[in-house]
C-alpha cells in the first residue's frame, strides 16, 4: 500500500499543528510525508504476528520518585520569561473556543 | 407517546491527595498564590524530564483493588495534543489505550455498574477570562495560573449502565465514599477535587441500541448532577418527540439558570493525535506493589453499612448517613465498641451530634465528649436516670464543654424522678390545678382528648422540671383519666 497523502490530509494535519501552509508547501510536504509513511509501510510488510507494538525501546519499567516536595521556581523569574504577565499570572490572548 | 429510557455513563475526575504533583516535586496544594507551585517540568520548559510519583501508582492500585479492576501487567502514558493555554506544553500527559485499571465494577443498591477504566493523568492549569463578564467569547484576554497543572488525577469512566439521575447520584456518592475510605482523595465536588461529566442518551424502552450521546459538564454538586441529567433527558425526549435529531455535542450546565447550553468548540479540534510519551517508561505493578495496595484497602462503605445493620441493629438509613461521614462512623464504632447499643448510638450520632457538627463545623475527633461519654449518656437513659428530653440537654452541654454526662447530671440535679409515690402526688396536683382541661378531656372526641392529654402531660413535666420518668407519668395518667 503506498497511498499518496491527499491535499485534504495534509491540510488537516497542518491545521491541527496550527501551521499555515501555502499551496506549494502543501504539495511539497505532502510528497515528503508520503515518503515517511512509505517507510513505515516497510515495517508493516513484515510478519508481525504475536509481536506487541513497541511503546518504548528501553528495557526499563517503574521509574518512580518519592512523593517529596522539591524547590519550586521564583514566580517573578518565571513570569519575566513570558511574553506577557498580569496579576501574578501568564497573560494570553483571547481564547476562541472552550477547553477541549 | 413512546416510553423512553435514559442511558447514562459517567466520567469522574478525582484529584489525588498526594503531597506533590504527578511528574514533579511541586506541592499539590489548593489555594496557593498563583504560579508559585511551578517548576521547569510542570511548565514544560525545554530539557525538563518528568518522573512519575510513586504514591500516585500506589493510589491507583488501591483504587484497582477497591473497585474490582483488572490491573494489566503494563500500562503506559500518552501525550494528548491540543492547543489551549491551560497546559503550557500544548499536550496533556494521560493514559490512553493502556490504562492502569480496566474493567471494574461497583454495586449500587443491588445493581452492578460496570466501570470501563480508571487511568492516571495530569490536571490542567486554571484560566480566568478577563473582560466580557468573565465569559470566554467576550473576554479581551485570559490569565493563566499553572499551580494546578500537573496535579495528579484519576479519571474513572463507567460503562453506560446507569439509567436515571437518581442512580447517577447514588453511583457518585458511593464512589466518593470508596475514594474517601481508601484515602486517595478528599473528594470535594464543590472545591473541584471531584468533577463529574455525564454522557446522556435516550432510547425507546426495550430497544438495545444506543442513541446519540450528549456530554454534560460543569456540575459542581450531587444535586446539580441530578438536575443536569434530568434536564438533559427531558430535553432529548422533547426533541425526539417533535421530530428533531439529537446532535452529538458538549453542553455546559448552568446551575443558577437550571439549563444547559451547547459549548462552542472548534470543528475537528478533538483529534488529539495521541502517541506514547517518550519521556516516561511503562508502569509494571509488581506483585509486591499490588499486595501493599490490597493491604491498604480498609473496610469499604458497602461492607461497613452491612456490618452496622447486621451486627449492631442500626437502621438502613442511619447506617447510610453514618458511613457517608467516615469520621462520625468511626466515633459511633467506638461508642458501640464500649458496649452501647448500636441503634441508640446511631440515633444520637445521626441526630443531635451530626446536627451539632454541621452547625459548629467541628469534626468528631475534637468533640469534648469522647465516644465512651456518649455510651455513658445512653446508659443513663437506659437505666432510667435521664429522660430522653433531659438527655438532650446533657448532651448539648457535653458537646460544648469537657464534662462527662454523669457530672452534668450531678451538677444540675437532673436525675429523673422515678419514685411512683412522688410522681403520683405531682400528677394528682396537676389534675386538680387543671380541672378544665380534665373536664374537656372527658367529654371530648378523640382529637380533643389527644390534645388535652398532651397538655396535661406537659404540665406534669413542667412541674418536675422535665425530670419525671415519662413512661411512669403516662401510666399514672392512664390510670387516672380512664
Interface residues (C-beta under 8 A of the other chain):
Chain A: X12 X15 X16 X18 X55 X56 X58 X60 X61 X62 X63 X64 X65 X66 X67 X68 X69 X70 X71 X72 X73 X75 X78 X79 X86 X87 X88 X89 X90 X91 X92 X93 X94 X95 X96 X97 X98 X99 X100
Chain B: X18 X19 X20 X24 X25 X26 X27 X33 X34 X35 X36 X37 X38 X39 X40 X43 X51 X52 X53 X54 X55 X56 X57 X74 X76 X81 X82 X83 X84 X85 X86 X88 X98 X124 X127 X128 X129 X130 X136 X139 X140 X141 X142 X143 X144 X145 X146 X250 X252 X263 X264 X265 X266 X268 X269 X270 X271 X272 X273 X276 X278 X280 X281 X282 X283 X284 X286
